[in-house]
Amino acid sequence: MPDPSRPDRGALNLAWADALMAGLFQGGVRHAVISPGARSTPLVLACDRHPGIRIWDILDERSAAFFALGLSLARDAPVLLIATSGSAPAHWHPAVIEADHGRLPLILLSADRPPEALGWGANQTTDQRRLFGPHLRAFFDPGTPRRGSRALAFMRALGVRATADACWPKPGPVQIDLPFRKPLTAAHAPPWTPPPAMAATGRPSLLPDPEQVQRVASRLSGRPGLLICGPGRFEPGFAGKITRLARRLGAPLLADPLSGLRFGPHPRETVITRYDAFLRAPAWRGGDPCSPQWVLRFGAVPVSRTLSDYLERAAAPLCLCDPVGDWPDPSFATREWIAADPERFCRVLDDQALRPAPATWLARFRHQERAAAPTGDLPVEAELIRLLIDALPARGVLFSGNSLPIRQLDTWSGSGETPIRILCNRGVSGIDGNISTLLGLAAAGERVVGLIGDLALCHDMNGLLAAPGLDAVIVVLNNGGGAIFGHLPQSGLEGFERHWLMPQGLDLRQLARLHHLDFHRTFGSEDFVPALERALATPGVSLVEVVIDRERSLAAHRRYWQRFGGG
């Protein structure tokens, strides 16, 4: 029986956690992803009794972190992660790095042992303050719970501040390390009550510098140049603004598959998507008339290595619109760094007196776009991607794995009027956590189809534990290992299959059976369509395996590229 003469430390722990949850909710947290553990009990109880926060329970912390990443990617809002002390939060690290480079807001609540346990050999105890190195936007160590209204006001304010730091000026992960002393449960827990008023936050937009706008307009006006939009999550009005700007400048708009510009109702007559193919041609390897005199880029570095090589050879001055100061320019070509909101910058630049480039400049790119249309003897992936995109509903999400799938989408997606989104963990481009991220997107209510390689599936099989209760289709391109290395010089090395290709020989039907998933195995475009249609119509998570002959696919890719002088 509890001693009524002694303070209820468990109740204090809960009040401390309640105050933090109130601040996090005020700052925009609506979803929490929790992995089991004892030391995190006060946080889990506070989260569970908050009426506005939905909990997702994920056993494996690495999978949990990528699941949270998917929720954040879908909602563009901070998502909460909770884990116990010791090695548990260390399993978040790959997703934390992705959130850092992918600019996704996460709130990391790592439960901890009290400070007197650290450094004395106590069980399940390590220094959790240095787990994530430079990948955090902020780190907070509020100490053990304290009594008093001021202490609780501090925790509420900390929750609001943590979400603000995670969202602006550069979205990313924030860690709060929270030590608790036992008992971790309250003898007498008071009912949850609405918190007092707290600070409200916003996300300011950076206005362009008027003098810089004039300089950029002078550099662009009347000269042949390129608008490039790399991976990014842009405001809804950005597509209309940048396509209008492209028309006024007479400039091709080279749209990365992750830019959000390939699909949607905005005008697309200037949008170019097949540059990865035609820029391989010798005629595009530098020198007039195929070199731009300027480049204006938005978003991260594009997926296409061919495009990056072309721009390096052209050596055109780069105007880089980068509102958060990342300087994503590995070629060091930037001559104007524009610290402004992309949509606002396009709007203000459009107000300038701009003249179009000679009409032949845009016409050349549009001609090449038509000439590169996928026809004839093509890799099976080209037809699969066309069929997959055609089957997606309006406002559906296509989540791509890294390695080959995103490059296949870059080459073969084309463009269209149906508003769909193509998403990918492109921050550090890992194949880890892809299944978990996809299911996080599904948990946010997205109608999602994944395009994943067989090794990416093997790497994140634990992610399938989150499948019950969710709806998604996972299309697995099973080409027998890391087929991307067949396109690289490593393919000629001794031990290529053992050290790089690493085929796993996994029976995906058995994997699907283990996780109670609907399963379809296909061998090409003929049986892919009915399998995909059945999967889309079936509630739950479906696995659609496409068995691909790796060597035939590689040969077909090379034949296609040779049409343009590439190989």
C-alpha positions in Angstrom: 0.0 0.0 0.0 1.3 3.5 -0.8 2.4 5.6 2.2 0.1 8.7 2.3 2.7 10.6 4.1 5.2 10.4 1.2 4.9 12.3 -2.1 3.6 10.2 -5.0 6.6 10.4 -7.4 4.7 8.4 -10.0 2.0 11.1 -10.0 4.7 13.7 -10.4 6.2 11.9 -13.3 2.8 11.7 -15.0 2.1 15.4 -14.4 5.5 16.3 -15.9 4.8 14.2 -18.9 1.2 15.5 -19.2 2.5 19.1 -19.3 5.0 18.2 -22.1 2.2 16.4 -24.1 0.0 19.5 -23.8 2.8 21.7 -25.3 3.6 19.2 -28.0 -0.1 19.1 -29.0 -0.3 22.9 -29.0 2.7 22.9 -31.4 1.0 20.6 -33.9 1.7 17.0 -32.8 -1.2 14.7 -33.6 0.5 11.3 -34.0 2.9 9.4 -31.7 4.8 6.3 -32.5 5.7 4.2 -29.5 7.9 1.2 -28.8 7.6 -0.8 -25.6 9.7 -0.2 -22.5 9.5 0.5 -18.8 11.3 3.8 -18.3 9.1 5.5 -20.9 6.0 4.6 -19.0 5.1 8.1 -17.8 5.4 9.4 -21.4 3.3 6.6 -22.8 0.6 7.1 -20.1 0.5 10.9 -20.8 0.3 10.3 -24.5 -2.4 7.7 -24.2 -4.7 9.9 -22.1 -4.3 13.0 -24.3 -7.5 13.1 -26.3 -5.9 14.7 -29.4 -2.9 12.4 -30.0 -3.2 9.1 -31.8 -0.8 6.4 -30.9 0.8 3.8 -33.2 2.6 0.9 -31.5 5.6 -0.4 -33.3 7.8 -3.1 -31.7 11.1 -2.3 -33.5 12.5 1.2 -32.8 14.2 1.5 -36.2 11.0 0.6 -38.0 9.0 2.9 -35.6 11.3 5.8 -36.6 10.8 5.3 -40.3 7.0 4.8 -39.8 7.0 8.2 -38.0 9.0 9.6 -41.0 6.1 8.5 -43.3 3.5 10.2 -41.1 5.6 13.4 -41.1 6.1 13.2 -44.9 2.4 12.8 -45.4 1.2 15.5 -43.0 4.1 18.0 -43.2 3.8 18.2 -39.4 5.8 17.1 -36.4 5.4 13.5 -35.3 6.3 12.1 -31.9 8.6 9.1 -31.2 8.8 7.6 -27.7 11.3 4.9 -26.6 12.8 3.6 -23.4 16.4 4.1 -22.3 19.6 2.4 -23.4 20.1 1.1 -27.0 16.4 1.7 -27.9 16.7 5.3 -29.1 19.9 4.5 -30.9 17.8 2.4 -33.3 16.2 5.7 -34.4 19.5 7.0 -35.8 19.1 6.1 -39.6 15.7 7.7 -39.7 17.0 10.7 -37.7 19.7 11.2 -40.4 17.0 11.0 -43.1 14.8 13.5 -41.3 17.7 15.8 -41.0 18.7 15.8 -44.7 15.1 15.3 -45.9 13.9 18.3 -43.7 11.1 16.3 -41.9 10.0 17.4 -38.4 10.3 14.7 -35.7 10.1 15.0 -31.9 12.3 12.4 -30.2 11.4 11.7 -26.6 14.1 9.4 -25.2 13.2 8.2 -21.7 16.3 8.0 -19.5 17.7 6.9 -16.2 18.2 9.6 -13.5 21.5 11.4 -13.7 23.0 9.6 -10.7 22.8 6.3 -12.7 25.0 7.6 -15.6 28.6 6.5 -15.5 28.2 4.1 -12.7 27.5 0.9 -14.5 23.7 1.0 -14.0 21.7 -1.3 -16.2 20.3 -0.1 -19.6 22.1 3.2 -19.1 24.2 5.2 -21.6 24.9 8.8 -22.5 21.8 9.6 -24.6 22.7 13.3 -25.0 25.2 12.6 -27.8 23.4 9.9 -29.8 22.5 11.9 -32.9 25.5 14.2 -33.3 24.9 17.1 -35.7 21.6 15.8 -37.0 19.3 17.6 -34.5 17.8 21.0 -34.8 17.7 21.2 -31.1 18.4 19.1 -28.0 16.7 19.6 -24.6 17.6 18.0 -21.2 15.0 19.3 -18.8 16.2 17.1 -15.9 14.1 15.0 -13.6 10.5 16.0 -12.8 10.0 18.9 -10.3 7.0 20.1 -8.4 5.2 23.4 -8.7 3.1 25.3 -11.3 6.2 27.0 -12.7 7.9 23.7 -13.4 4.8 22.5 -15.3 4.5 25.8 -17.2 8.2 25.2 -18.2 7.4 21.8 -19.6 4.4 23.0 -21.6 6.5 25.8 -23.0 9.2 23.3 -23.8 6.7 21.2 -25.8 5.7 24.2 -27.9 9.3 25.3 -28.4 10.4 21.8 -29.5 7.7 21.6 -32.2 8.6 25.2 -33.4 12.3 24.3 -33.6 11.4 21.1 -35.5 9.3 23.0 -38.1 11.1 26.3 -38.7 13.3 27.7 -40.1 14.6 24.3 -41.3 12.4 21.3 -40.5 14.1 18.4 -38.8 14.5 16.3 -35.7 14.5 17.6 -32.1 15.4 15.4 -29.1 14.2 15.8 -25.6 15.9 13.5 -23.1 13.7 12.8 -20.1 15.1 11.0 -17.0 12.6 9.5 -14.6 13.0 8.1 -11.1 10.9 5.2 -9.9 8.1 4.6 -9.3 7.1 5.1 -12.9 3.4 4.6 -12.4 1.2 6.8 -10.1 -0.5 5.4 -7.0 -3.3 7.9 -7.5 -3.4 9.4 -11.0 -5.6 12.5 -11.3 -7.9 12.7 -14.3 -6.6 14.5 -17.4 -7.7 18.1 -17.5 -7.3 20.6 -20.4 -4.2 22.7 -20.0 -4.1 26.5 -19.6 -3.4 28.8 -22.5 0.0 28.4 -24.2 2.0 30.2 -26.9 0.9 29.9 -30.5 3.5 29.5 -33.3 3.6 30.0 -37.1 5.8 29.3 -40.1 7.0 32.6 -41.5 7.8 32.9 -45.2 11.1 34.5 -46.3 10.5 37.5 -48.6 12.9 38.0 -51.6 15.5 40.7 -51.5 14.3 43.3 -54.0 17.8 44.2 -55.2 18.6 40.5 -55.7 15.4 40.0 -57.7 16.4 42.7 -60.1 19.9 41.2 -60.5 18.5 37.8 -61.2 15.9 39.2 -63.6 18.7 41.0 -65.5 20.8 37.8 -65.6 17.9 35.7 -67.0 16.0 38.0 -69.3 16.3 37.3 -73.0 19.0 34.6 -72.6 18.7 30.9 -73.1 18.6 29.2 -69.7 17.1 26.4 -67.6 14.6 26.3 -64.8 15.3 23.1 -62.7 13.1 21.8 -59.9 14.7 19.1 -57.8 13.2 17.1 -54.9 11.1 19.2 -52.5 7.8 19.8 -50.8 6.6 23.1 -52.2 3.5 25.2 -51.5 0.4 24.3 -53.5 0.6 27.5 -55.6 4.2 26.9 -56.6 3.5 24.7 -59.7 1.4 27.5 -61.2 3.9 30.2 -60.5 7.0 28.4 -61.8 5.3 27.2 -65.0 4.1 30.7 -65.7 7.7 31.9 -65.1 9.0 29.3 -67.5 6.6 30.4 -70.3 7.6 34.1 -69.8 11.3 33.3 -70.0 10.9 30.8 -72.9 12.8 28.4 -70.7 12.5 24.6 -70.4 11.5 23.5 -66.9 13.3 20.3 -66.1 11.2 18.6 -63.4 12.6 15.9 -61.1 10.2 13.1 -60.3 10.1 14.3 -56.7 9.5 17.9 -57.5 5.7 17.6 -57.7 5.7 19.2 -61.1 5.4 16.2 -63.4 1.7 15.5 -62.5 -1.2 17.8 -61.9 -3.6 20.3 -63.6 -0.9 23.1 -64.0 0.2 23.9 -67.5 3.0 21.5 -68.6 4.0 22.7 -72.1 7.4 23.8 -70.8 7.8 20.8 -68.4 10.6 18.4 -69.6 10.9 15.0 -68.0 13.0 12.8 -70.3 16.3 14.7 -70.0 18.0 11.8 -68.4 17.8 10.0 -71.8 18.5 12.7 -74.4 21.2 14.6 -72.4 23.4 11.5 -73.0 23.7 12.4 -76.7 27.1 13.8 -77.8 25.3 17.0 -79.1 24.5 17.9 -75.4 28.0 17.5 -74.1 28.9 21.2 -74.0 29.2 24.2 -76.2 26.7 26.3 -78.1 23.9 26.0 -79.1 23.1 23.4 -76.4 24.5 25.1 -73.3 22.4 27.3 -71.1 23.7 30.8 -70.1 22.0 30.6 -66.7 20.3 28.0 -64.4 17.7 28.8 -61.8 17.1 25.9 -59.5 14.6 25.1 -56.7 14.7 22.1 -54.4 17.5 19.6 -53.7 20.0 18.1 -56.1 18.0 16.2 -58.8 18.0 12.4 -59.0 19.5 12.3 -62.5 23.3 12.0 -62.6 23.2 12.6 -66.4 21.6 16.0 -65.7 24.2 16.9 -63.1 27.0 15.9 -65.5 25.5 18.1 -68.2 25.3 21.1 -65.9 28.9 20.6 -64.8 30.1 20.6 -68.4 27.9 23.6 -69.3 29.4 25.6 -66.3 26.5 28.0 -66.4 26.1 30.3 -63.4 23.6 28.9 -60.9 20.9 30.9 -59.2 19.9 28.7 -56.2 16.7 29.4 -54.3 17.3 27.8 -50.9 15.2 29.2 -48.1 16.9 27.3 -45.3 20.6 27.7 -46.1 21.6 24.2 -47.0 23.5 25.3 -50.1 22.7 22.1 -52.1 25.3 22.7 -54.8 28.0 20.0 -54.9 29.3 21.5 -58.2 30.0 24.9 -56.5 28.3 26.7 -59.4 26.1 29.1 -57.4 26.4 32.8 -58.3 23.2 33.9 -56.6 22.0 32.3 -53.4 18.4 33.3 -53.0 17.2 33.0 -49.4 13.5 33.2 -50.1 10.3 31.2 -50.2 10.2 29.6 -53.7 6.6 30.5 -54.5 7.1 34.1 -53.3 10.3 34.4 -55.3 8.7 33.2 -58.5 5.8 35.6 -58.0 8.1 38.6 -57.4 10.4 37.6 -60.3 7.3 37.3 -62.6 6.6 41.0 -61.8 9.8 42.1 -63.4 10.2 43.1 -67.1 11.3 39.8 -68.5 12.0 38.9 -72.1 11.9 35.4 -73.4 14.9 33.5 -74.8 14.9 32.9 -78.6 12.1 30.5 -79.4 14.5 27.9 -80.8 15.9 27.3 -77.3 12.7 25.9 -75.8 11.7 24.2 -79.1 15.0 22.2 -79.1 14.1 20.7 -75.7 10.5 20.0 -76.6 11.6 18.2 -79.7 14.0 16.1 -77.7 11.3 15.3 -75.2 9.1 14.0 -78.0 12.0 12.1 -79.6 12.8 10.3 -76.3 9.3 9.0 -75.9 9.5 5.3 -74.8 8.8 3.2 -77.9 10.0 0.0 -79.4 12.2 -2.5 -77.5 12.1 -1.2 -73.9 12.9 -2.6 -70.5 9.9 -4.2 -68.8 10.2 -1.6 -66.1 9.2 1.1 -68.6 5.8 -0.5 -69.3 5.3 -1.4 -65.6 5.8 2.2 -64.5 3.4 3.5 -67.1 0.7 1.0 -66.1 1.3 1.7 -62.4 0.9 5.5 -62.8 -2.2 5.0 -65.0 -3.7 2.9 -62.2 -3.2 5.4 -59.4 -6.2 7.4 -58.3 -6.3 11.1 -58.2 -4.3 12.4 -55.2 -2.8 9.0 -54.8 0.8 8.6 -53.6 3.5 6.6 -55.3 6.3 5.9 -52.8 9.5 4.9 -54.5 12.4 3.0 -53.0 15.9 4.3 -53.6 18.6 2.7 -55.8 17.0 1.6 -59.1 13.2 2.3 -58.5 13.6 6.1 -58.2 15.9 6.2 -61.2 13.4 4.1 -63.2 10.7 6.6 -62.3 13.0 9.4 -63.3 13.4 7.9 -66.8 10.0 6.4 -67.4 7.3 8.3 -65.5 6.5 10.9 -68.1 4.0 13.5 -67.0 0.2 13.8 -66.8 -2.8 15.8 -65.6 -3.9 13.5 -62.8 -2.7 14.9 -59.5 -0.5 12.3 -58.0 2.5 12.6 -55.7 5.8 10.7 -56.0 7.6 10.5 -52.7 10.9 8.9 -51.6 13.3 9.0 -48.7 15.8 11.0 -50.7 17.5 12.8 -47.9 20.4 10.4 -47.7 19.0 7.9 -50.3 19.1 4.7 -48.2 17.2 1.5 -48.9 16.6 1.1 -45.2 13.2 1.7 -43.7 11.3 1.9 -47.0 8.5 -0.4 -46.0 8.0 1.4 -42.7 7.9 4.8 -44.3 5.4 3.6 -46.8 3.1 2.2 -44.1 3.5 5.5 -42.2 2.1 7.2 -45.2 -0.8 4.8 -45.3 -1.4 5.4 -41.6 -1.8 9.1 -42.4 -4.7 8.2 -44.7 -2.8 8.4 -48.0 -3.8 6.1 -50.8 -0.3 4.7 -51.3 1.4 2.3 -53.7 5.0 1.5 -53.2 7.6 0.7 -55.8 10.4 -1.1 -54.0 13.4 -3.3 -54.9 13.8 -6.8 -53.5 16.8 -5.8 -51.3 14.9 -2.8 -49.9 12.1 -5.2 -48.9 14.6 -7.6 -47.3 16.2 -4.8 -45.4 13.0 -3.7 -43.8 11.0 -6.9 -43.4 10.2 -5.9 -39.8 8.3 -3.0 -41.2 5.6 -5.4 -42.3 4.7 -6.0 -38.6 2.8 -2.6 -38.8 0.6 -3.8 -41.7 -2.5 -4.9 -39.8 -5.3 -2.3 -40.1 -3.6 -0.4 -42.9 -4.3 -0.3 -46.7 -1.4 -0.2 -49.2 0.0 -1.9 -52.2 3.7 -2.8 -52.3 5.0 -3.6 -55.8 8.4 -5.3 -55.5 10.7 -5.3 -58.5 12.5 -8.6 -57.9 15.6 -8.5 -60.1 17.6 -10.8 -57.9 19.6 -8.5 -55.8 21.2 -5.1 -56.1 20.7 -4.7 -59.8 21.8 -1.0 -59.8 25.4 -2.3 -59.5 25.0 -3.9 -62.9 24.9 -0.3 -64.3 28.1 0.6 -62.5 31.8 -0.2 -62.9 31.6 -2.6 -60.0 29.8 -5.1 -62.3 33.2 -6.0 -63.8 34.9 -6.8 -60.6 35.7 -10.3 -59.3 33.2 -11.3 -56.7 30.5 -9.0 -58.1 27.6 -11.3 -57.3 28.8 -12.1 -53.8 29.9 -8.6 -52.6 27.6 -6.2 -54.5 24.7 -8.0 -56.0 24.0 -10.1 -52.9 20.9 -12.0 -54.2 18.8 -13.2 -51.2 16.6 -15.8 -52.9 13.7 -14.9 -50.6 10.4 -16.5 -51.3 8.1 -13.5 -51.2 5.0 -15.7 -51.1 6.1 -17.2 -47.8 6.9 -13.7 -46.5 3.4 -12.6 -47.4 1.9 -15.6 -45.8 3.9 -15.0 -42.6 2.4 -11.5 -42.3 -1.1 -12.4 -43.6 -0.7 -10.2 -46.7 -2.5 -10.6 -50.0 0.1 -11.8 -52.6 0.4 -11.8 -56.4 3.4 -13.0 -58.4 3.8 -11.6 -61.9 6.3 -11.9 -64.7 5.6 -8.9 -66.9 3.2 -6.3 -68.0 0.5 -8.8 -69.2 -0.2 -10.3 -65.8 0.8 -7.2 -63.9 -2.4 -5.2 -64.6 -4.9 -7.7 -63.3 -2.7 -8.4 -60.3 -2.4 -4.7 -59.5 -6.2 -4.1 -60.0 -7.0 -6.9 -57.6 -4.5 -5.6 -55.1 -5.9 -2.1 -55.3 -9.4 -3.4 -54.7 -8.4 -5.6 -51.7 -8.5 -4.1 -48.2 -5.3 -4.4 -46.2 -1.7 -4.5 -47.4 -1.0 -6.4 -50.7 2.4 -7.6 -52.0 2.7 -7.7 -55.8 6.0 -9.3 -56.9 7.3 -8.6 -60.4 10.0 -11.1 -61.4 12.5 -9.4 -63.6 15.3 -10.9 -65.6 18.2 -8.7 -64.6 20.4 -9.2 -67.6 17.6 -8.7 -70.1 16.5 -5.5 -68.4 20.1 -4.2 -68.3 20.5 -4.9 -72.0 17.2 -3.2 -72.9 18.2 -0.1 -70.9 21.5 0.1 -72.8 19.8 -0.3 -76.2 17.4 2.6 -75.3 20.3 4.8 -74.1 22.3 4.0 -77.3 19.5 5.7 -79.3 21.0 8.9 -77.8 24.7 8.0 -77.9 24.8 6.8 -74.3 25.5 3.3 -72.9 
